[in-house]
Amino acid sequence: MYRMAIMSLTITDPTVNKERCMKLALVHDMAECIVGDITPMDNVSKEEKHRREKEYETQSSPEARLVKQFDLLEMILQAHEYEELEETPGRLQEFFDSTEGRFHHPDVIQLVDCLKKERRGHMSGVARATPSGISQDPAMDSAEAPPPPSHTS
């Protein structure tokens, strides 16, 4: 929530109310206090998830739509951080895949592109660092790995 509120400060779009974005970012996880944090591994249908998080999901304003994109960006940023921490680039690819085509605001797209570029660099660096040029199976090292990032969308 905090990181999403900080992201709100970076927006250059004059048509978006930054203060409202920050407020939405700070309270958007309140629904998860009741319904829990739903991840891709929970096998909860999109319809059921939307029913559970109805208030946040209505996205009836430009600010709500933007904060939703921040939420997705924050999720893949967490995934990238876990991959770096574990030294397992690519292990959490499903989180990145789940966001494809869901970013629309130019400022968010720019941030996502920067993250993807950095991640590609880490992934290609691992491939070059292994003797065969093929990275090891990250699932082999996942027993002590931290939990995957939250997927709140």
N, C-alpha and C positions, 0 to 999 in steps of 0.2 A: 504494500500500500504506500509506504513512504517513498520508495523509488519511483512509483508511478506519479506521485504528487510532485516529485522533483522533475520528472519528465515534462510535466505540465508547464513548468517554468521555461522550458526550452522552445516552446512553440512560437513560431514567428507569424502565424496566421492571425491577422488583426480581427477576423470575424469570429474568433473563438474567445470565450471568456476564460482566461487562465485561472482566475479564482474559483470559478465554478468547477473547472476540471480538477483542480486540487481537492476541492471538497468531495467530489464524486470519487476520486481516487482513494481518498482516505476512508470513505464509508462503504465502498463497493463490496468489500469482503464480509460485511455484516451478515449477508445471507448465508455465507459459508459457516458461520457460527451455528446456524440452525440445521442446514442441510448437509454440511460437511463439504470438504474440498473434493470435487469430482475430477478424476484424471482419466486419460484414455484407457487405462487398464481396468477401470471400474465397469466397463461395458454397460454404461447407462446411455440410453438413447438420447439423441439431441432433443427430442420432444419432451422427454421426462426431465432432462436437465433444465430446459427452458421453463418448464412448469415450476420447478423448484426455485429457480432464481428469477422469477417473473419481474420483480421490480427493477432489478438492474438491467435485465435483458431487453426491456422495452425500447431502449435507445431512442428516446423520443426527441433528443436534441443533438446538435452538432457536438456539444461537449461530451455527452454520453457515448456517442459513436467514437469519438477520439479516445476517450478513456478506455473503451473496450479494446481499441487497438494497442494502447499502452499496456493493457493487461496481457495481451498476447505477446507483445514485445518483451515484457518482463519475464514471461514464462520461458521464452527461448533464450533470453539472456541468462537466466538461472541454469538452464540446460547446458549452455556453453560453459558456464563457470564450473558446473559439476564435471563436465568432460575434462576441463583443464586441471581441476583438483585431482581427479582420478588418473590423469594422463591417458585417457581413453577417447581420443577424438572420434566423433561419429557414433558413439554408443547410444546417444539419445536422439538419433535422427528422427524418430517418430514424432517428437515434439515439434521439430522444424517443419516436417511434412504436414502436420495438422494445421499450420498457419498459412500454407500456400494460398495465394489469391485473396487473403483476408485483410491485407493492409491497403489502405486507399489514400490516407492523408500524406501529402508530399513530405512533410517533416518526418513522419514515422517511417515512410519508405526509405528515406535517406539513412536513418538510424539502423534500420534492418539491413540495408545494403552494406553498411560499414561492419556490422556484426558478422554477416555472412562472409565478407571478404576476410576478416580476421580469422574466422573459423576455418575457411578453406586453406589459409596459410598454415594453420596448426595441423590440419589433416594432411596436407602435402608434406609438411616437415616431418611428421611421423613416418610416412611412407618412405621418405628419403633416409631416415635414420635407421630403419631396420635393414639387416643384411640382404634380405630377399626383395626388399622394396614393397613388401606386403605387411601391413600392420597386423599385430596379434589380435585374436578374438577378444574383445573387451569383456564379453560375458564371463570369461574364465576368471576375471579378477573382481567380479561384482559382489562377491560375498561380503566384503568389508566396505562396499561403496555406500556413500550417503544415499538417502532416498531420492528418487527423481524429483524434479521440480513440480510444483503444483500446476495443474492445468485447469484454469478456472473459466474456460469458455466453452 
